[in-house]
Amino acid sequence: MKVTLTANGSEVAAEVEDRTLLVHFLRDAAGLTATNVGCDTSSCGACTVLLDGRSVKSCTVLAAQADGGEITTVEGLAAPDGEMHPVQTAFRAEHALQCGFCTPGMVMAVVSLLAENPDPTEDDVRTALEGNLCRCTGYHNIVRAVLAAASGRRPS
């Protein structure tokens, strides 16, 4: 079947099998490889993207379900001039990444969280990120980065 969607502002169309997952469409058809395949069971969150502005785990969404939709991946967050998104800046400043495998999914989940709740508490952040796993156990710095991004605190 033919799937056409907008990924990070660019139209992407491809003929795919009807069972193709959105994560594979993004990686293979759109060339957006920052969206990671972690578990294929929605347990880890490494594949989190925004679909029409809402956070989804792209390993549990069929590409056909996203047909006509607007997808944002971590590659699409930076400004055209290369300036990082405030969440990306906060992750960097607060050392909220270690191996980096979970980072794209974490960042996208945080962008969604802050769109829904621009002033979260630490408990709000921890609850919102329960479905995103960090194998390196960097949660403390991740939570600190989310709170920094929410407050608009600029890195020193």
C-alpha positions as CSV (number, residue, x, y, z in Angstrom):
1,M,0.0,0.0,0.0
2,K,1.1,3.6,-0.5
3,V,1.7,5.7,2.6
4,T,2.2,9.4,2.5
5,L,2.9,11.5,5.5
6,T,4.8,14.6,6.5
7,A,8.0,13.9,8.5
8,N,9.7,16.9,10.0
9,G,8.1,19.2,7.4
10,S,8.9,17.1,4.4
11,E,6.4,14.9,2.5
12,V,7.5,11.2,2.4
13,A,5.7,8.7,0.3
14,A,6.5,5.0,-0.1
15,E,4.9,1.7,-1.1
16,V,5.1,-0.5,2.0
17,E,3.6,-3.8,3.2
18,D,0.4,-3.2,5.1
19,R,2.0,-4.5,8.3
20,T,4.9,-2.0,8.2
21,L,5.4,-0.3,11.5
22,L,5.8,3.5,11.6
23,V,9.3,3.1,13.2
24,H,10.5,1.1,10.1
25,F,8.8,3.5,7.7
26,L,10.6,6.4,9.4
27,R,14.0,4.7,9.4
28,D,13.8,3.0,6.0
29,A,11.6,5.2,3.8
30,A,12.2,8.6,5.4
31,G,15.9,8.0,6.4
32,L,15.2,9.3,9.9
33,T,17.4,6.9,11.8
34,A,17.5,8.6,15.2
35,T,14.2,6.9,16.0
36,N,15.5,3.8,17.6
37,V,14.1,0.3,17.5
38,G,14.6,-1.0,21.1
39,C,12.1,-3.7,22.0
40,D,9.3,-3.8,19.4
41,T,6.8,-4.2,22.3
42,S,6.3,-0.6,23.4
43,S,8.2,-1.3,26.7
44,C,11.2,0.9,26.2
45,G,10.1,4.1,24.5
46,A,13.2,4.4,22.3
47,C,11.0,4.8,19.3
48,T,8.8,7.7,20.6
49,V,7.8,10.3,18.1
50,L,5.1,12.9,17.8
51,L,2.2,11.9,15.6
52,D,-0.1,14.9,14.9
53,G,1.5,16.5,18.0
54,R,0.9,13.6,20.4
55,S,3.6,11.3,21.7
56,V,3.4,7.7,20.3
57,K,5.6,4.7,20.4
58,S,6.2,4.2,16.7
59,C,6.8,0.4,17.2
60,T,3.1,0.0,17.9
61,V,1.7,2.2,15.2
62,L,1.3,0.9,11.7
63,A,2.6,3.2,9.0
64,A,-0.9,3.0,7.4
65,Q,-2.4,4.5,10.6
66,A,-0.1,7.5,10.2
67,D,-1.0,8.0,6.5
68,G,-1.8,11.7,6.0
69,G,-0.3,12.5,9.4
70,E,2.3,14.9,10.6
71,I,5.3,13.2,12.3
72,T,8.0,15.0,14.3
73,T,11.2,13.1,15.2
74,V,14.1,14.3,17.2
75,E,15.8,15.3,13.9
76,G,13.0,17.8,13.3
77,L,13.3,19.6,16.6
78,A,16.3,21.9,15.9
79,A,15.6,25.2,14.2
80,P,16.7,25.5,10.5
81,D,19.8,27.4,11.6
82,G,20.8,24.5,13.7
83,E,19.9,26.0,17.1
84,M,18.8,23.1,19.3
85,H,15.3,22.9,20.8
86,P,15.1,23.9,24.5
87,V,14.7,20.3,25.5
88,Q,17.8,19.2,23.6
89,T,19.7,22.1,25.1
90,A,18.6,21.2,28.6
91,F,19.6,17.5,28.0
92,R,23.0,18.6,26.9
93,A,23.5,21.1,29.8
94,E,22.3,18.7,32.5
95,H,24.2,15.7,31.2
96,A,21.0,13.8,30.6
97,L,22.5,11.3,28.2
98,Q,25.0,8.6,28.6
99,C,25.0,6.0,25.8
100,G,22.4,8.0,23.9
101,F,20.2,5.1,22.9
102,C,17.1,6.3,24.8
103,T,17.7,9.9,24.2
104,P,15.7,10.5,21.0
105,G,12.6,8.8,22.6
106,M,13.1,10.6,25.9
107,V,13.4,14.0,24.2
108,M,10.3,13.4,22.2
109,A,8.3,12.2,25.2
110,V,9.5,15.3,27.1
111,V,8.5,17.7,24.3
112,S,5.0,16.1,24.4
113,L,4.9,16.3,28.2
114,L,5.8,20.0,28.2
115,A,3.3,20.8,25.6
116,E,0.6,19.3,27.8
117,N,2.0,20.4,31.2
118,P,4.5,23.3,30.8
119,D,5.2,23.5,34.6
120,P,5.5,19.9,35.8
121,T,6.7,18.8,39.2
122,E,9.4,16.2,39.6
123,D,6.7,13.6,40.3
124,D,4.9,14.7,37.1
125,V,8.1,14.2,35.1
126,R,8.8,10.8,36.6
127,T,5.3,9.6,36.0
128,A,5.2,10.9,32.4
129,L,8.5,9.1,31.6
130,E,7.6,5.8,33.1
131,G,7.3,4.3,29.7
132,N,10.7,5.4,28.5
133,L,13.6,3.3,29.8
134,C,17.2,4.4,30.2
135,R,19.5,1.4,30.3
136,C,22.3,3.6,31.9
137,T,20.0,4.7,34.7
138,G,20.5,8.3,34.0
139,Y,17.0,9.3,35.3
140,H,18.2,11.8,37.8
141,N,19.9,14.0,35.2
142,I,17.0,13.4,32.8
143,V,14.5,14.7,35.3
144,R,16.7,17.6,36.1
145,A,16.9,18.4,32.4
146,V,13.1,18.3,32.0
147,L,12.7,20.7,35.0
148,A,15.3,23.0,33.5
149,A,13.6,23.0,30.1
150,A,10.3,23.7,31.7
151,S,11.6,26.6,33.8
152,G,13.4,28.1,30.7
153,R,16.7,28.1,32.7
154,R,19.5,28.7,30.3
155,P,22.7,26.6,30.7
156,S,25.6,28.3,32.3
